[in-house]
């Protein structure tokens, strides 16, 4: 990573010297990001052991798994604003410290109630830490260095999802010193301590932006709206979609409308809204976010459905299922890292071409799995290619989303972008998981499950093609933004 170049302090507008070792800085913050994403999936394979050890009910186990995602999704934008107010490096360290401490608490939890509470706090710690990662990348790297950094960021997101299942299976199967499920949380502690020590030396002294009002009404309205949306999506499938889930989903709509009204009122009074309007007006941001939402929803739904099919129909262990999912994650990582090495003439249309191939790839995989056959080399190779194309769709869209965001708006844009990605994953698992499980009762014969996979992946393909439509708008918006910037420079 020695070729990485940092943004000069004057260009960043911070008055701080650039970091001496940008490669180490990048490794540091991406390790923190990796842990946060990993913890969303690593606990899944430990659920049966937690049930036996703690005597947890089904509802309690759902909260152990989902509590992290709920707190994480609801508080991400708040975490971004805290970073802008108090300093990105300081908040990264604070979030990492909280995440590490609550990981220890989860690993030592004496009962189910304690474990649920600590999981919520762990998600809150991740929500404070994660938005600072993209803010630090935006403020520290520029040009080709930023493109490479964002590619690595995208790869980390994809690989961590699959790595959680693999690592969780290894740790639970090993039953280290008779500790059962507890190492899936305790593994974060030594890593977190190392990162905290490294952060004290490597993180740049980037202060927050000029002091701004905290917009407490906007914060409360957004938290309630996101809570009403995320909680039923996370818990609804396991609970059989009771009436309160539908009521909460319907109730989220007027609360989002209320949030918009509150933000406009704050802006009219000369205050600082939680999400400044100029952030959402950045060229290409909104269509890129819409495209990213559909791509991540399809990807997360596929990974969830693929794991269920393997374990409940093909009889794979959690560890084997994770290993068979690894080609997708590896391909996604390679695509995210290498897309900019493709000929420059393809960059403008790459999200469109890759998105079209991704939709076709989902449909082809559905046909291959539709008969319930065991996963052979052809299927695994196709999943690897599917992951690569997904990375070539996702990473350039991510770069476009933030390409025209001003440095002083990096924190707010980061919070919005990461929240949209998290919501995309939640919606994908809820919608596509429910579609899959609505067609087959697991465990089921492989052929029946395969047919359900085929139908689900056909819907996946349609979702991705919708995303391609939004991706086309990012190309036009990017050209308009570049033309506007050129005109401003001439003026």
Legacy VTK file of the C-alpha trace (Angstrom):
# vtk DataFile Version 3.0
C-alpha trace
ASCII
DATASET POLYDATA
POINTS 491 float
0.000 0.000 0.000
2.961 2.281 -0.304
1.493 3.841 -3.435
-1.332 5.421 -1.457
-1.295 9.204 -1.431
-2.886 11.294 1.274
-4.872 14.458 0.975
-2.806 17.486 1.930
-3.915 19.108 5.167
-4.881 22.335 3.465
-7.004 20.508 0.942
-8.764 18.616 3.667
-9.511 21.812 5.452
-8.477 20.433 8.812
-5.156 22.103 9.503
-3.754 18.726 10.545
-0.685 17.035 9.133
-1.399 13.999 6.966
-0.626 10.591 8.469
2.919 9.358 7.972
1.866 5.785 7.176
-1.352 5.853 5.141
-1.231 2.112 4.453
-1.198 1.310 8.166
-3.952 3.838 8.804
-6.088 2.171 6.135
-5.442 -1.277 7.619
-6.369 0.010 11.078
-9.744 1.504 10.203
-10.694 -1.348 7.871
-9.939 -3.888 10.605
-12.396 -2.021 12.799
-14.947 -2.067 9.975
-14.317 -5.792 9.440
-15.020 -6.617 13.093
-18.256 -4.622 13.078
-19.609 -6.367 9.959
-18.349 -9.771 11.103
-20.312 -9.533 14.339
-23.554 -9.222 12.437
-23.238 -12.826 11.200
-20.758 -14.657 13.433
-23.332 -15.262 16.161
-25.769 -17.060 13.824
-23.997 -20.413 13.995
-23.722 -20.166 17.799
-27.491 -19.932 18.375
-28.100 -23.658 19.124
-25.256 -23.681 21.676
-26.508 -20.471 23.331
-29.994 -21.994 23.591
-28.631 -25.069 25.357
-26.191 -23.238 27.633
-28.422 -20.363 28.749
-31.824 -21.980 28.328
-32.880 -19.121 26.059
-36.332 -18.990 24.501
-36.825 -18.588 20.769
-37.812 -14.929 21.120
-34.766 -14.228 23.295
-32.463 -15.850 20.747
-33.947 -13.656 18.026
-33.086 -10.595 20.085
-29.552 -11.885 20.694
-29.065 -12.144 16.933
-31.081 -9.082 15.895
-30.375 -6.668 18.754
-26.979 -5.830 17.309
-28.374 -5.031 13.847
-31.220 -2.965 15.283
-28.981 -0.688 17.366
-26.399 -0.521 14.592
-28.842 0.546 11.871
-30.785 3.011 14.012
-27.739 4.872 15.382
-25.418 5.056 12.350
-26.387 8.587 11.297
-26.123 9.753 14.909
-22.630 8.263 15.036
-21.679 10.172 11.883
-22.875 13.461 13.335
-20.979 12.835 16.589
-17.824 12.313 14.543
-18.348 15.596 12.709
-18.891 17.389 15.993
-16.170 15.887 18.183
-13.566 14.564 15.734
-13.473 11.464 13.543
-10.397 9.865 15.071
-11.626 10.486 18.603
-15.039 8.953 17.855
-13.476 6.001 16.029
-11.450 5.247 19.143
-14.454 5.773 21.420
-16.650 3.472 19.321
-13.898 0.849 19.101
-13.403 0.961 22.878
-17.134 0.535 23.445
-17.355 -2.269 20.901
-14.395 -4.089 22.482
-15.709 -3.694 26.038
-19.194 -4.906 25.137
-17.716 -7.843 23.188
-16.018 -8.886 26.438
-19.297 -8.387 28.297
-21.173 -10.522 25.739
-18.599 -13.288 26.065
-18.939 -13.290 29.848
-22.727 -12.773 30.007
-24.271 -14.890 32.799
-27.764 -15.005 31.322
-29.892 -14.324 28.265
-31.149 -10.919 29.427
-27.611 -9.702 29.999
-26.525 -11.014 26.610
-29.372 -9.170 24.839
-28.526 -5.914 26.637
-24.828 -6.226 25.817
-25.613 -7.010 22.169
-27.619 -3.781 21.913
-24.716 -1.851 23.416
-22.288 -3.618 21.102
-24.354 -2.474 18.119
-24.304 1.080 19.501
-20.506 0.951 19.768
-20.270 -0.221 16.155
-22.613 2.602 15.082
-20.255 5.148 16.648
-17.137 3.579 15.106
-18.187 2.618 11.574
-19.233 6.017 10.106
-15.836 7.428 11.040
-14.147 4.908 8.732
-15.556 6.417 5.559
-15.141 9.954 6.931
-11.440 9.265 7.579
-11.035 7.800 4.085
-12.776 10.812 2.535
-10.684 13.271 4.531
-7.348 11.469 4.206
-7.134 10.024 0.687
-7.693 11.636 -2.691
-7.671 10.702 -6.370
-6.535 7.181 -7.233
-5.632 6.544 -3.597
-9.226 7.179 -2.556
-10.518 4.860 -5.308
-8.258 2.093 -4.024
-9.240 2.746 -0.416
-12.949 2.591 -1.257
-12.336 -0.622 -3.182
-10.727 -2.154 -0.102
-13.620 -0.870 2.005
-16.097 -2.599 -0.329
-14.099 -5.829 -0.231
-14.080 -5.800 3.567
-17.870 -5.462 3.665
-18.368 -8.487 1.430
-15.711 -10.776 2.864
-16.745 -10.097 6.478
-20.311 -11.319 5.856
-19.111 -14.755 4.721
-16.160 -14.833 7.130
-18.562 -14.506 10.063
-20.205 -17.815 9.213
-16.872 -19.576 8.659
-15.153 -18.214 11.773
-18.253 -18.761 13.891
-18.418 -22.378 12.776
-14.724 -22.911 13.549
-14.898 -21.355 17.014
-18.080 -23.120 18.094
-16.879 -26.479 16.745
-13.528 -26.084 18.529
-15.264 -25.509 21.904
-12.083 -23.882 23.255
-11.523 -24.829 26.905
-15.165 -25.877 27.110
-16.369 -22.299 26.508
-18.842 -23.225 23.760
-20.299 -20.112 22.106
-18.418 -17.490 24.094
-15.314 -17.221 21.842
-17.461 -15.805 19.004
-17.587 -12.616 21.092
-14.299 -12.876 22.986
-12.290 -13.066 19.745
-12.923 -9.327 19.322
-11.217 -8.401 22.590
-7.505 -8.945 21.800
-7.995 -7.561 18.279
-9.782 -4.501 19.645
-7.038 -3.843 22.189
-4.363 -4.023 19.494
-6.332 -1.641 17.283
-6.856 0.805 20.153
-3.107 0.884 20.834
-2.355 1.312 17.126
-5.007 4.006 16.766
-3.394 6.120 19.449
-0.277 6.305 17.244
-1.636 6.162 13.700
-4.914 8.057 13.555
-4.544 11.590 12.202
-5.497 14.490 14.430
-8.570 15.354 12.419
-10.923 17.552 14.422
-14.619 17.721 13.774
-16.143 20.404 11.637
-17.096 23.822 12.955
-19.399 23.451 15.972
-22.975 22.801 14.935
-26.241 22.371 16.746
-27.049 18.774 17.528
-30.651 18.839 16.176
-32.131 16.683 18.938
-35.684 16.736 17.470
-34.380 15.478 14.125
-32.297 12.823 15.867
-35.288 11.544 17.860
-37.613 11.552 14.831
-35.090 9.665 12.690
-34.320 7.128 15.437
-38.027 6.392 15.911
-38.623 6.130 12.158
-35.679 3.782 11.639
-36.680 1.739 14.679
-40.229 1.300 13.358
-38.776 0.169 10.030
-35.876 -2.027 11.166
-37.326 -3.863 14.186
-40.220 -5.556 12.331
-37.993 -6.329 9.338
-35.450 -8.025 11.591
-37.914 -9.877 13.839
-40.980 -10.300 11.627
-39.968 -13.421 9.724
-39.095 -15.419 12.850
-42.263 -14.291 14.653
-44.558 -15.121 11.744
-45.275 -11.465 10.881
-47.702 -10.591 13.684
-50.008 -7.568 13.372
-47.688 -5.268 15.313
-44.957 -5.747 12.691
-47.212 -4.485 9.912
-48.442 -1.636 12.120
-44.854 -0.587 12.862
-43.893 -0.693 9.187
-46.911 1.422 8.266
-46.179 3.781 11.155
-42.620 4.375 9.956
-43.915 6.241 6.878
-45.549 9.204 8.696
-42.620 9.393 11.100
-40.194 9.680 8.166
-42.439 12.436 6.789
-42.296 14.105 10.219
-38.498 13.845 10.162
-38.354 15.617 6.786
-40.638 18.368 8.115
-38.482 18.774 11.242
-35.309 19.022 9.147
-36.827 21.652 6.878
-37.964 23.633 9.883
-34.478 23.539 11.410
-32.992 24.744 8.094
-35.532 27.584 7.788
-34.618 28.810 11.277
-30.942 28.934 10.298
-30.026 25.836 12.330
-28.020 22.780 11.342
-30.273 19.830 10.398
-29.146 16.295 11.098
-28.824 15.636 7.350
-28.123 18.894 5.486
-30.046 19.219 2.243
-26.877 19.990 0.286
-25.594 16.480 1.096
-28.563 14.831 -0.592
-28.286 17.272 -3.501
-24.705 16.196 -4.297
-24.659 15.063 -7.971
-25.281 11.354 -8.293
-25.708 10.639 -4.584
-29.410 9.793 -4.516
-29.524 7.499 -7.590
-26.287 5.829 -6.458
-27.792 5.165 -3.017
-30.928 3.706 -4.618
-28.802 1.433 -6.824
-26.600 0.405 -3.878
-29.703 -0.389 -1.824
-31.020 -2.826 -4.430
-27.618 -4.440 -5.054
-26.956 -4.982 -1.331
-30.518 -6.187 -0.682
-30.131 -8.775 -3.438
-26.654 -9.804 -2.231
-27.659 -10.168 1.433
-30.854 -12.013 0.527
-28.887 -14.380 -1.698
-26.273 -15.121 0.975
-29.015 -15.834 3.531
-31.024 -18.058 1.176
-27.913 -19.883 -0.048
-26.885 -20.705 3.535
-30.383 -21.951 4.433
-30.531 -24.164 1.339
-27.175 -25.724 2.136
-27.821 -26.425 5.818
-31.507 -27.373 5.790
-31.756 -29.142 2.425
-28.286 -30.315 1.410
-27.273 -31.262 4.955
-24.152 -29.108 5.131
-22.717 -28.159 8.504
-22.493 -24.479 9.373
-18.759 -24.610 8.701
-19.157 -26.300 5.299
-21.898 -23.857 4.337
-19.614 -20.971 5.213
-16.769 -22.452 3.178
-19.049 -22.989 0.174
-20.098 -19.347 0.455
-16.462 -18.208 0.458
-16.107 -18.044 -3.368
-18.870 -15.433 -3.500
-17.155 -13.259 -0.893
-13.709 -13.716 -2.466
-15.087 -12.833 -5.887
-16.842 -9.769 -4.462
-13.616 -8.650 -2.846
-11.609 -9.100 -6.040
-14.203 -7.237 -8.089
-14.261 -4.367 -5.607
-10.468 -4.112 -5.674
-9.765 -4.620 -9.364
-12.630 -2.931 -11.226
-10.628 0.254 -11.752
-7.934 -1.788 -13.528
-10.368 -2.478 -16.358
-9.982 -0.285 -19.493
-10.931 3.294 -18.728
-13.513 3.390 -21.514
-15.573 0.851 -19.547
-15.646 2.747 -16.259
-18.554 4.971 -17.226
-20.835 2.067 -18.108
-19.401 -0.548 -15.744
-22.207 -0.459 -13.137
-24.719 -0.928 -15.956
-22.861 -3.761 -17.687
-21.892 -5.500 -14.455
-25.396 -5.051 -13.045
-26.952 -6.646 -16.141
-24.491 -9.565 -15.876
-25.249 -9.836 -12.156
-28.977 -10.166 -12.805
-28.313 -12.850 -15.414
-25.875 -14.568 -13.047
-28.476 -14.835 -10.294
-30.922 -16.377 -12.745
-28.316 -18.849 -14.037
-27.401 -19.901 -10.502
-31.090 -20.443 -9.746
-31.317 -22.802 -12.725
-28.192 -24.700 -11.583
-29.561 -25.084 -8.041
-33.202 -25.609 -9.051
-32.980 -29.387 -9.211
-31.489 -29.700 -5.727
-28.119 -30.994 -6.937
-25.093 -30.977 -4.645
-22.718 -28.047 -5.008
-20.048 -29.092 -7.478
-17.120 -27.227 -9.050
-19.332 -25.642 -11.727
-21.717 -24.146 -9.155
-18.905 -22.902 -6.920
-17.116 -21.363 -9.905
-20.351 -19.641 -10.926
-20.825 -18.238 -7.425
-17.267 -16.880 -7.523
-17.943 -15.200 -10.862
-21.230 -13.887 -9.478
-19.388 -12.328 -6.551
-16.834 -10.724 -8.860
-19.534 -9.129 -10.996
-21.349 -7.965 -7.846
-18.140 -6.264 -6.688
-17.764 -4.591 -10.095
-21.310 -3.268 -9.690
-21.091 -2.198 -6.067
-17.660 -0.557 -5.795
-17.960 1.968 -8.666
-21.456 2.881 -7.452
-20.036 3.517 -3.980
-17.315 5.713 -5.478
-19.883 7.654 -7.502
-22.116 8.165 -4.474
-19.356 10.091 -2.676
-17.469 11.536 -5.650
-19.045 15.002 -5.498
-19.535 15.286 -1.729
-17.650 18.224 -0.205
-15.030 17.260 2.417
-16.943 19.114 5.159
-19.988 16.931 4.400
-18.054 13.644 4.458
-19.390 12.574 7.866
-23.036 13.197 7.005
-22.715 11.509 3.586
-20.917 8.592 5.234
-23.674 8.147 7.798
-26.405 8.238 5.165
-24.547 5.852 2.835
-23.710 3.263 5.483
-27.267 3.431 6.848
-28.680 2.789 3.358
-26.327 -0.189 2.934
-27.336 -1.606 6.317
-31.031 -1.125 5.550
-30.509 -2.801 2.188
-29.092 -5.866 3.912
-31.917 -5.954 6.475
-34.601 -5.573 3.799
-32.940 -8.167 1.564
-32.791 -10.809 4.288
-36.352 -10.056 5.440
-37.977 -9.903 1.998
-36.048 -12.583 0.120
-35.774 -14.809 3.186
-39.544 -14.640 3.663
-40.090 -15.352 -0.042
-37.863 -18.429 0.149
-39.356 -19.756 3.384
-42.874 -19.073 2.145
-42.388 -21.694 -0.573
-40.831 -24.503 1.445
-40.903 -25.781 5.028
-37.370 -26.519 6.175
-35.851 -29.029 6.537
-37.048 -30.120 3.108
-35.975 -32.368 0.230
-33.205 -30.801 -1.824
-35.379 -30.620 -4.954
-38.134 -28.663 -3.168
-35.643 -26.279 -1.631
-33.885 -25.918 -4.991
-37.133 -24.830 -6.632
-37.623 -22.221 -3.903
-34.076 -21.008 -4.544
-34.834 -20.681 -8.261
-37.900 -18.533 -7.630
-36.049 -16.392 -5.085
-33.052 -15.809 -7.355
-35.378 -14.854 -10.199
-36.714 -12.086 -7.958
-33.101 -11.233 -7.101
-32.426 -10.729 -10.790
-35.371 -8.356 -11.135
-34.192 -6.329 -8.119
-30.720 -5.949 -9.604
-32.122 -4.829 -12.951
-34.119 -2.147 -11.139
-30.804 -1.080 -9.615
-29.307 -0.871 -13.105
-31.926 1.745 -13.948
-30.804 3.864 -11.014
-27.159 3.253 -11.959
-27.820 4.770 -15.384
-28.896 7.965 -13.654
-25.620 8.102 -11.709
-23.720 8.286 -15.007
-25.731 11.301 -16.137
-25.511 12.935 -12.718
-21.756 12.359 -12.585
-21.301 14.020 -15.967
-23.460 16.954 -14.851
-21.465 17.297 -11.646
-18.166 17.278 -13.514
-19.471 19.877 -15.988
-20.664 22.057 -13.107
-17.314 21.801 -11.379
-15.507 22.710 -14.603
-17.788 25.705 -15.098
-17.168 26.863 -11.542
-13.424 26.548 -12.086
-13.597 28.647 -15.272
-15.675 31.244 -13.414
LINES 1 492
491 0 1 2 3 4 5 6 7 8 9 10 11 12 13 14 15 16 17 18 19 20 21 22 23 24 25 26 27 28 29 30 31 32 33 34 35 36 37 38 39 40 41 42 43 44 45 46 47 48 49 50 51 52 53 54 55 56 57 58 59 60 61 62 63 64 65 66 67 68 69 70 71 72 73 74 75 76 77 78 79 80 81 82 83 84 85 86 87 88 89 90 91 92 93 94 95 96 97 98 99 100 101 102 103 104 105 106 107 108 109 110 111 112 113 114 115 116 117 118 119 120 121 122 123 124 125 126 127 128 129 130 131 132 133 134 135 136 137 138 139 140 141 142 143 144 145 146 147 148 149 150 151 152 153 154 155 156 157 158 159 160 161 162 163 164 165 166 167 168 169 170 171 172 173 174 175 176 177 178 179 180 181 182 183 184 185 186 187 188 189 190 191 192 193 194 195 196 197 198 199 200 201 202 203 204 205 206 207 208 209 210 211 212 213 214 215 216 217 218 219 220 221 222 223 224 225 226 227 228 229 230 231 232 233 234 235 236 237 238 239 240 241 242 243 244 245 246 247 248 249 250 251 252 253 254 255 256 257 258 259 260 261 262 263 264 265 266 267 268 269 270 271 272 273 274 275 276 277 278 279 280 281 282 283 284 285 286 287 288 289 290 291 292 293 294 295 296 297 298 299 300 301 302 303 304 305 306 307 308 309 310 311 312 313 314 315 316 317 318 319 320 321 322 323 324 325 326 327 328 329 330 331 332 333 334 335 336 337 338 339 340 341 342 343 344 345 346 347 348 349 350 351 352 353 354 355 356 357 358 359 360 361 362 363 364 365 366 367 368 369 370 371 372 373 374 375 376 377 378 379 380 381 382 383 384 385 386 387 388 389 390 391 392 393 394 395 396 397 398 399 400 401 402 403 404 405 406 407 408 409 410 411 412 413 414 415 416 417 418 419 420 421 422 423 424 425 426 427 428 429 430 431 432 433 434 435 436 437 438 439 440 441 442 443 444 445 446 447 448 449 450 451 452 453 454 455 456 457 458 459 460 461 462 463 464 465 466 467 468 469 470 471 472 473 474 475 476 477 478 479 480 481 482 483 484 485 486 487 488 489 490
